[in-house]
Amino acid sequence: MTPDSKIFVTGHRGMVGSAIVRALQGQGFTNLLVRTRQELDLLDRSAVRAFFEKERPEFVIDAAARVGGIVANSEKPVEFLLENLTIQNNLIEAAADFGCAKFLFLGSSCIYPKHAPQPIREDALLTGPLEPTNDAYALAKIAGIKLCQAYAREYGKNFLSAMPTNLYGPHDNFDLHTSHVLPALIRKVHEAKKSGIREVLVWGTGTPRREFLHADDLADACVFLLKNYDSPELINIGSGEDTTIRELAELICEVLGYDGTLVFDPTKPDGTPRKLMDSSRLFALGWKPRIPLREGITHATAWFLENQPAP
């Protein structure tokens, strides 16, 4: 890669895509391609192929996907499966057909079995049943990994697959109906503090353990992989540390200065009991995360408070 390499970043307005654009610009890359959904509908195969034929990006980082938390995944499995399959198939096929030198496909830690041994190694893929609350999304991502590997095996393409852990940061989704647990808790606690409510309801028992990685750390890892990794074997991107949902909620309360009570609802689903990635392969290549969880939550909370929609 050179500073003027033509790099296409999909989903550049989302949390992950915007962080990747910031990371690339921060490292001196000047020839970045981005398109809004109105400018390029990734669900439209003909439009995607026309874009690749015209622009001929040398590198592609695929950060576009339909994403959501337990509620959204449970209510819309058809959309999560079909839309993600369509987007990634269109991009991977076009990248292969129009001379892309390197393609980085971003998956998700939910591709791994619900009861995978912890920490979760890359070879745990397809060794057991998935978590049913987001299996549609997981299946789409698994298909993307397999398609990248198939292109590498059959056509010699340098197509990579990286599996991030749970992510958070600026431009996250803070909608209580569709967001993941960390941004949802930030919003719940903020609204309780603002309204003088003395209790915050948290789904589940609070005992599941989750690993979190700031989006800026993920973006840095993606640029690192483009420069230093050329294997079709998937690779995990995580922080190497996990915390319980209760500890996470308590930390968010501390950051926001909320002294009310957390109430856990065990009638709501916990999801996977524990999900900690084994990122030792990536760490051995020389990359490590830099943003501790408290610092990252403080950063994400500040962004939310500055950018929350008007009432």
Rosetta blueprint (number, residue, H / E / L):
1 M L
2 T L
3 P L
4 D L
5 S L
6 K L
7 I E
8 F E
9 V E
10 T E
11 G L
12 H L
13 R L
14 G L
15 M H
16 V H
17 G H
18 S H
19 A H
20 I H
21 V H
22 R H
23 A H
24 L H
25 Q H
26 G H
27 Q L
28 G L
29 F L
30 T L
31 N L
32 L E
33 L E
34 V L
35 R L
36 T L
37 R L
38 Q L
39 E L
40 L L
41 D L
42 L L
43 L L
44 D L
45 R H
46 S H
47 A H
48 V H
49 R H
50 A H
51 F H
52 F H
53 E H
54 K H
55 E H
56 R L
57 P L
58 E L
59 F E
60 V E
61 I E
62 D E
63 A L
64 A L
65 A L
66 R L
67 V L
68 G L
69 G L
70 I H
71 V H
72 A H
73 N H
74 S H
75 E H
76 K L
77 P H
78 V H
79 E H
80 F H
81 L H
82 L H
83 E H
84 N H
85 L H
86 T H
87 I H
88 Q H
89 N H
90 N H
91 L H
92 I H
93 E H
94 A H
95 A H
96 A H
97 D H
98 F L
99 G L
100 C L
101 A L
102 K E
103 F E
104 L E
105 F E
106 L E
107 G L
108 S L
109 S H
110 C H
111 I H
112 Y L
113 P L
114 K L
115 H L
116 A L
117 P L
118 Q L
119 P L
120 I E
121 R L
122 E H
123 D H
124 A H
125 L L
126 L L
127 T L
128 G L
129 P L
130 L L
131 E L
132 P H
133 T H
134 N H
135 D H
136 A H
137 Y H
138 A H
139 L H
140 A H
141 K H
142 I H
143 A H
144 G H
145 I H
146 K H
147 L H
148 C H
149 Q H
150 A H
151 Y H
152 A H
153 R H
154 E H
155 Y H
156 G L
157 K L
158 N L
159 F E
160 L E
161 S E
162 A E
163 M E
164 P E
165 T L
166 N E
167 L E
168 Y E
169 G L
170 P L
171 H L
172 D L
173 N L
174 F L
175 D L
176 L L
177 H L
178 T L
179 S L
180 H L
181 V H
182 L H
183 P H
184 A H
185 L H
186 I H
187 R H
188 K H
189 V H
190 H H
191 E H
192 A H
193 K H
194 K H
195 S H
196 G L
197 I L
198 R L
199 E E
200 V E
201 L E
202 V E
203 W E
204 G L
205 T L
206 G L
207 T L
208 P L
209 R E
210 R E
211 E E
212 F E
213 L E
214 H E
215 A H
216 D H
217 D H
218 L H
219 A H
220 D H
221 A H
222 C H
223 V H
224 F H
225 L H
226 L H
227 K H
228 N H
229 Y L
230 D L
231 S L
232 P L
233 E L
234 L L
235 I E
236 N E
237 I E
238 G L
239 S L
240 G L
241 E L
242 D E
243 T E
244 T E
245 I H
246 R H
247 E H
248 L H
249 A H
250 E H
251 L H
252 I H
253 C H
254 E H
255 V H
256 L H
257 G L
258 Y L
259 D L
260 G L
261 T E
262 L E
263 V E
264 F E
265 D E
266 P L
267 T L
268 K L
269 P L
270 D L
271 G L
272 T L
273 P L
274 R E
275 K E
276 L L
277 M E
278 D L
279 S L
280 S H
281 R H
282 L H
283 F H
284 A H
285 L H
286 G L
287 W L
288 K L
289 P L
290 R L
291 I L
292 P L
293 L H
294 R H
295 E H
296 G H
297 I H
298 T H
299 H H
300 A H
301 T H
302 A H
303 W H
304 F H
305 L H
306 E H
307 N H
308 Q L
309 P L
310 A L
311 P L
